[in-house]
Amino acid sequence: QVQLVESGGGLVQPGGSLRLSCAASGSLFSIYAMGWYRQAPGKQRELVATITSGDATNYGDAVKGRFTISRDGAKKTVYLQMNSLKREDTALYYCNVHFPLSKKDVWGQGTQVTVSS
């Protein structure tokens, strides 16, 4: 049973930076993708960034060039470095792990990111 624990959210001023972390416990198997999604009040959940076990990355259009996703396979942890934050980045950020062979998804409980002056 995989569980995800997120950390690193908080309040930051526009233009600032934050780094989110998501640590997985349990067996990830050899083929998976981990990533981040976000949901702002009144909006649908949207893709932020994903990274596969082969280190292929994918970013949502709203964060390209500002956010960077990375992972530490040994620690089963994925990171999201967020730079040049904007007010519209304010949302609850969810960590996700997707297993393409079983088509199973596991979600974390979310960490709040608030960009405000």
N, C-alpha and C positions, 0 to 999 in steps of 0.2 A: 504494500500500500504506500503510494507516494504521497508525501505531504510537503507543502511549500510554505516557507516563512519569509515574509518580505520585511525590509527595513530601509530606512533612509529618507522617508518622506518628511515634509515639514513646510514651513513658511519661508519664502524667499522673495526678494525684491525682483522686479523686472530687470532682465539683463544678467541676473545671477545664475549660479550653477548648483546642482544637486546631483548626488549619485545614489541610485537605488540598488539594493542587493536582494537577491532571492536565493535562498538555500533550499535544496531539495533533500529530503530524507527518504530512505527506501531505495529500491532498485529502479534505475532508469533504463536498464537494458542498453543495447548498443546503438539503436537508431531512434532519435527523438529530436524534437525541436523545443526550445524554451524561449520564452519571450514575454513581452509586456503589452498589455492592452489598457485602455483608459476609458473612463466614463464620467462625463461631466453632468451636472444636474439637468434633467430634461432632454438629454441627448442619448443616442445609442452608443454602446460600447464600440470602440474603434481600435484598429491596430496601431501600435506604437512601433515596435520592432521585434523581430524574431531572429534566432540564431540556431542552426542545426548542429547535430553532433559532428558534422563535417565542416563546421565553421562557416557555412553559407549564411549571409545576413539578408534581411529584408526590412525596409523601413516604410512607415506611413508617410504620405506626401507632406503632411503638416510638420514633420520633425526632421526631414532629410537635411543634412548639413549642420544640424544643431545637436542631435542626439547620437550617441554611439553605444552599441550593445556589444558586450564581450562575455566570455565565459571562462570559468576555471573547471575543467572536466574532473580533475582530481577531487576538488571540493564540492562538485555538483552544485555550483553556484553561478548565477548569471547576474551581470551588472548592467546598469543603464546609466551612462554618464549624460547628464542633461545640461547643456550650455545655452547661453543666450535665451533664457526662459522668458516667455511672454505670458501675459495675463490669461490668454486663451489656453495655456497649458494646464491651467487649474483643473484638477480632476482627481478621481480615485483611480489609482494605478494598480492593476491586477497582474500578478505573475501567472504564467500559464506554462504547462508542459504538455506537448502533444505527441502521442505515439502513433505514427502513420500506419504501422502494420495492423494495429488493433483499432485504429481510429478513436482512441480514448483520449479525453482531455481531463486534466486536473488543474484546478484553480486555487490560488491563494486567497486570503481574505481581503487583500487590498491595503494600500497605504496611501494616505492623502497627501497630495502636493498642491500647495496654494501659492500662487504667484501674485503678490500684491505689495503696494507701497504703503 
